[in-house]
Amino acid sequence: MTTNWTQTGLAYRPDLSIRIAQVFFGLTVPQKERIYALKQYFVYFSDELKLLSTGISKESWQIKDLAIKNCEELFHVVDVLRTNQEHRRPEIRQKLLSRFSTSNDLAINRSLNLALRLWLMINVQEPAFAGLKHGVMLPLPVKVLQETILSLDLLFPFWDSRTINLLAKEKQDFHEYGPFQATRRLTLLDFDHWRDRLLELDEEIFQSPPVSWAQLWRDRRSPQQFWTFWIAIMILILTFFSTIATIVQAWASLRALDRLS
């Protein structure tokens, strides 16, 4: 049975909270701790739905011209948006017509705006409703967001030309966001939230041995080890040829002695 907007009371419907966590945030088997961590988001979700019925009269409410009528339809719109991220709004509207065949473009556009506001927490509104806002509390602590940006800055240094070319090729511009108040970390141990993942990445990149001769030749992670290894290889090669030359010289000397005798 679908859940109408008038029945959407997240404080009294824990099963709806779990469903939202699954669809919006990909939590396949949400735990109670994770659901509790999203408590502020559910407040945002509930307040955003209340704004649909805000206005001078019922005729001016957003909910009046809205294709979405229940949560299952909302989840369908979010799924269409997620699987068609490269498409523009007219193309996404066309894909939604199979589910909302009796709705016009205005109703589908408002449904898209609502889905974006609830899913990505982006204030996408028509100009007529741009003033409808409420105090938004971030579902993630600011410290986590700051540390995430610092982690991306560490993995993709903005001053590196190869990084600039890679991000331009992948059409990514997160390195241009800011400024924000955060202290640059000096070591990986200074990271509180992403420390374990960064240490795993550091071990994989900087401590794993090369798997081919080509990687061995290009490996500059430790210059001292690099030159020690290749100097040892050169000494080995020279020793090999020196040994061959000594053997040939001894053989030639023996042949010369045989001829004299």
Disulfide bonds with the S-S distance in Angstrom:
none
